[in-house]
Amino acid sequence: MRALQIESIGRVRVAEVADPAPAAGEAVVGLRAAALNHRDVWIKQGKYAGLRYPCIPGSDGAGVVESVGPGCDAGWVGREVILNPGSGWGPSEAAQGTGFQILGLPRDGTLADKVSVPVGALSAKPAHLSWEEAAALPLAGLTAWRALVSRARLAEGERVLVTGIGGGVAVFALQFAAALGNEVWVTSSSEDKIARAVALGARGGFRYDRDGWAEAAAGAPGPFDVIVDSAGGPGFGSLVDLAAPGGRIVLFGATRGNTPELVLRKVFWKQLSILGSTMGSPADWEAMAGFARRAALRPVVGEVFELARGPEAFELMERGGQFGKIVVRP
């Protein structure tokens, strides 16, 4: 089969590799679409734990079950599915256990014609979604859902700020928060991305690359009950200022690095909660997928690449040019 293979740091190519065979408890899925995440870029750049090369990245996928291994229900064969990218979460809803893994490293991932996954990763493909939309849902949708609902305990009617709109998780956070009945605002360095966010249900947005943006945000909509951030870095202090008393700031990434200085007095005086969030549990997965079905929510697919152009898909994500998910079709 063909696969996008990371050969070494910085090198991605289309390669011919052996077809996967299902071990006990596993299923082989013929993929109709897969999607990229920043995790794949970090693996390419050598900035991820447990690296090994060559590897087939990719945590998101949708396709048709072709075969199952010993001990699995043969009724899965021929069914259209999406894949839960996480496995081995562990017994606690509070946090993942030491056995938690994400598809695409250490085991081969979805940027290929086929993939072998634990049968527990299989879920019925939502009927209202195209293959590309279905492939865009799993990792980013799960991450956004846990951050908003399980960690920040978002309640209907709250004011939400989603920073860095354009990336897959941020766009899902906007869609989920709006669909749950909340007032959503966004930040970006792009007027076009803010306009696209408004078309998806945001009330408006702020250019974080301009001086005084935080003051404008504080003065126009007022303080925010929930802030969803994946950047961290020097600008994190502005989010503390923008949080309403009793507000929650939830982080699922740190693309701008650590926060150099945080005025802790503001955190405790405003009774703020600063929450970390990573991926999601099986219960989060079921809740997220169920909500997407009930709300007929459609993931935003930014651009679609054929597998042969997979290296270009990586380049697009590395320069941050996407709005929504980047999808690859085998």
C-alpha positions in Angstrom: 0.0 0.0 0.0 1.0 3.6 -0.2 1.7 5.7 2.8 3.1 9.1 3.8 6.2 8.2 5.7 8.4 10.4 7.8 11.9 9.1 7.0 13.9 11.3 9.3 13.6 14.8 10.9 12.2 17.1 8.2 11.7 14.5 5.5 8.2 13.3 4.4 7.7 11.2 1.3 5.1 8.9 -0.3 6.3 5.3 0.1 5.3 1.8 -0.7 4.9 -0.2 2.5 3.5 -3.6 3.5 -0.3 -3.8 4.0 -1.2 -4.1 7.7 -2.6 -7.4 9.0 -5.0 -7.4 12.0 -3.6 -8.9 15.2 -5.9 -10.3 17.9 -8.4 -7.5 18.9 -7.6 -5.4 15.9 -9.3 -4.4 12.7 -7.9 -3.2 9.3 -9.7 -0.2 7.9 -9.4 0.8 4.2 -9.2 4.6 4.6 -11.3 6.9 2.4 -9.9 10.1 4.1 -7.5 11.1 6.8 -6.6 14.4 8.3 -3.5 16.2 9.7 -2.9 17.6 13.2 -0.1 19.7 14.6 1.1 16.5 16.3 2.1 15.2 12.9 4.1 18.3 12.2 5.8 18.1 15.5 6.8 14.5 14.8 8.2 15.6 11.4 10.2 18.3 13.2 11.6 16.0 15.8 9.8 17.8 18.6 7.7 14.9 20.1 8.4 12.3 22.7 9.1 8.7 21.8 10.2 9.5 18.2 11.1 6.7 15.9 11.8 6.8 12.1 10.6 5.8 9.7 7.0 6.2 10.8 3.6 6.6 9.3 1.9 9.6 11.1 -1.8 10.4 11.2 -4.3 10.2 14.0 -7.6 11.0 12.1 -9.3 8.7 9.7 -12.5 7.4 8.2 -13.1 4.4 6.0 -14.5 0.9 5.7 -13.5 -2.1 7.8 -11.9 -4.7 5.6 -11.0 -7.4 8.1 -10.8 -8.2 11.8 -8.4 -10.3 13.8 -9.1 -13.1 16.2 -11.5 -12.4 19.0 -13.3 -9.6 17.1 -16.9 -9.3 16.0 -16.9 -10.1 12.3 -20.0 -7.9 12.0 -17.7 -4.9 11.7 -16.5 -6.0 8.3 -17.9 -3.8 5.6 -19.1 -1.0 8.0 -18.3 2.7 7.5 -16.4 4.0 10.5 -14.5 6.8 12.1 -11.6 6.2 14.4 -11.1 7.2 18.0 -7.4 8.3 17.9 -6.8 7.6 21.6 -6.4 4.2 23.3 -5.5 3.0 26.8 -6.9 6.0 28.5 -7.2 4.2 31.9 -9.7 4.1 34.7 -9.9 7.7 35.7 -12.0 10.4 34.0 -9.7 13.0 35.6 -6.7 12.3 33.4 -5.2 9.7 31.1 -3.1 6.9 32.5 0.4 5.9 31.7 -0.7 3.4 29.0 -2.5 6.1 26.9 -1.4 6.3 23.3 -2.4 8.3 20.3 -2.7 6.8 16.8 0.2 7.7 14.6 3.1 7.2 17.0 4.1 4.7 18.3 1.8 2.6 16.1 1.5 3.5 12.4 -1.2 6.0 11.6 -3.8 7.0 9.1 -1.9 8.8 6.4 -2.0 5.7 4.3 -4.3 3.5 2.2 -5.0 1.3 5.2 -4.5 1.2 8.9 -4.8 -1.4 11.7 -6.4 -0.2 14.9 -7.8 -1.7 18.1 -11.4 -2.7 17.4 -12.4 -0.5 20.3 -11.3 2.5 18.2 -14.1 1.9 15.7 -17.3 4.0 15.7 -20.0 4.3 13.2 -19.4 7.1 10.7 -22.0 9.9 11.2 -24.4 9.5 8.2 -24.6 13.2 7.5 -20.9 13.6 7.0 -18.8 13.2 3.8 -15.7 11.1 4.1 -13.6 14.3 4.3 -15.7 15.7 7.0 -15.8 12.5 9.0 -12.0 12.2 8.9 -11.7 15.8 10.1 -13.8 15.1 13.3 -11.9 12.8 15.6 -8.8 14.3 17.3 -9.6 18.0 17.0 -13.3 17.5 17.9 -12.4 15.3 20.9 -9.8 17.8 22.1 -12.2 20.8 21.8 -15.1 18.9 23.5 -13.1 17.8 26.5 -11.6 21.3 26.9 -14.9 23.1 26.8 -17.4 20.6 28.3 -15.5 18.2 30.6 -12.8 20.6 31.8 -14.2 24.1 31.6 -17.8 22.9 32.4 -19.2 25.3 29.8 -22.8 26.3 30.6 -25.4 27.7 28.2 -25.4 31.5 27.9 -21.8 32.1 28.9 -19.3 34.3 27.0 -16.4 32.4 25.4 -13.1 33.6 23.8 -11.3 31.2 21.5 -7.8 32.3 20.7 -5.9 31.6 17.4 -8.9 30.8 15.3 -8.1 28.8 12.2 -6.6 25.6 13.6 -8.8 22.6 13.8 -9.3 22.5 17.6 -10.0 26.2 17.8 -12.6 26.0 15.0 -14.3 23.0 16.7 -14.3 25.0 20.0 -16.1 27.8 18.2 -18.6 25.5 16.6 -19.4 23.5 19.8 -19.7 26.6 22.0 -22.0 28.3 19.6 -24.1 25.2 19.1 -24.4 24.9 22.9 -26.0 28.3 23.1 -23.1 30.6 24.0 -21.7 34.0 22.8 -18.4 33.3 21.1 -15.5 35.7 20.2 -12.2 34.8 18.6 -8.7 36.2 18.1 -6.5 35.9 15.1 -3.8 37.8 13.2 -5.9 37.5 10.0 -9.0 39.6 9.1 -10.1 36.8 6.7 -10.0 34.2 9.5 -12.0 36.4 11.8 -14.6 36.9 9.0 -14.8 33.2 8.5 -15.3 32.6 12.2 -18.2 35.1 12.2 -19.8 33.2 9.3 -19.6 30.1 11.6 -21.4 31.8 14.5 -18.8 34.0 16.3 -20.0 37.5 17.3 -16.7 39.0 16.3 -12.9 38.9 16.8 -9.8 40.7 17.7 -6.4 41.0 16.0 -4.0 39.8 18.6 -1.0 41.1 16.5 -2.2 44.7 17.1 -1.4 46.8 20.1 -4.4 47.3 22.5 -6.3 44.3 21.3 -6.9 43.0 24.9 -8.1 46.4 26.0 -10.6 46.5 23.1 -11.8 43.0 23.9 -12.3 43.9 27.6 -14.2 47.0 26.6 -16.5 45.7 23.8 -17.9 42.4 24.8 -16.7 42.6 28.4 -15.0 39.8 30.4 -15.1 36.1 29.3 -16.5 33.2 31.4 -14.4 30.7 29.4 -11.2 31.2 27.4 -9.8 28.4 25.2 -6.1 28.8 24.4 -3.4 26.7 22.7 -0.6 29.3 22.6 0.5 30.3 26.1 3.6 32.4 25.8 4.0 36.1 26.6 0.4 36.9 25.7 -1.1 34.6 28.4 -1.2 37.4 30.9 -3.7 39.2 28.7 -6.1 36.2 29.0 -5.9 36.4 32.8 -6.9 40.1 32.5 -9.8 39.2 30.1 -11.2 36.4 32.3 -14.4 37.2 34.3 -14.4 36.7 38.1 -14.8 33.0 38.6 -13.8 32.4 34.9 -12.0 29.4 33.5 -9.0 29.4 31.2 -8.4 26.0 29.5 -5.2 25.2 27.7 -4.7 22.3 25.3 -1.3 23.5 23.8 1.6 25.9 24.2 2.7 26.8 20.7 4.2 30.1 21.9 6.0 28.4 24.8 5.9 29.0 28.5 4.4 32.1 30.1 7.4 34.2 31.3 5.5 36.0 34.1 2.1 35.5 35.6 0.6 37.9 38.1 -0.7 35.4 40.6 -2.6 38.0 42.6 -5.0 38.4 39.6 -5.6 34.6 39.5 -6.6 34.2 43.1 -8.3 37.5 43.6 -10.6 36.9 40.5 -11.1 33.2 41.7 -9.9 31.9 38.3 -9.4 28.3 37.3 -6.5 27.6 34.9 -7.1 24.1 33.5 -5.0 21.8 31.4 -6.7 19.5 28.8 -5.4 16.7 26.5 -7.4 14.7 24.0 -10.3 12.9 25.8 -11.5 9.8 27.5 -13.8 7.2 25.9 -16.7 8.9 27.6 -15.7 12.2 26.1 -15.5 10.5 22.7 -19.0 9.1 23.0 -20.4 12.4 24.1 -18.6 14.4 21.4 -19.6 12.1 18.6 -23.2 11.9 19.8 -23.5 15.7 20.0 -22.1 16.0 16.5 -24.7 13.6 15.2 -27.6 15.2 17.1 -26.6 18.8 16.1 -25.8 17.7 12.5 -22.5 19.5 13.1 -20.2 19.6 10.0 -16.5 19.9 10.5 -14.8 22.7 8.5 -12.5 21.2 5.9 -10.0 23.8 4.8 -8.2 22.0 2.0 -8.0 18.5 0.6 -4.8 16.9 -0.8 -4.4 13.6 -2.6 -2.0 11.3 -0.9 0.7 12.0 -3.6 0.6 15.6 -2.5 0.9 14.8 1.2 4.2 16.7 1.7 2.4 19.9 0.5 -0.2 19.3 3.2 2.5 19.3 5.8 3.9 22.5 4.4 0.5 24.2 4.6 0.1 23.3 8.2 3.7 24.4 9.1 3.1 27.9 7.8 -0.3 28.1 9.5 -2.2 28.8 6.3 -5.3 26.7 7.0 -8.7 27.5 8.4 -10.3 24.2 9.6 -8.8 20.8 9.0 -6.4 19.7 6.3 -7.6 16.4 4.8 -5.6 13.8 2.8 -7.3 11.4 0.5 -5.7 8.0 -0.2 
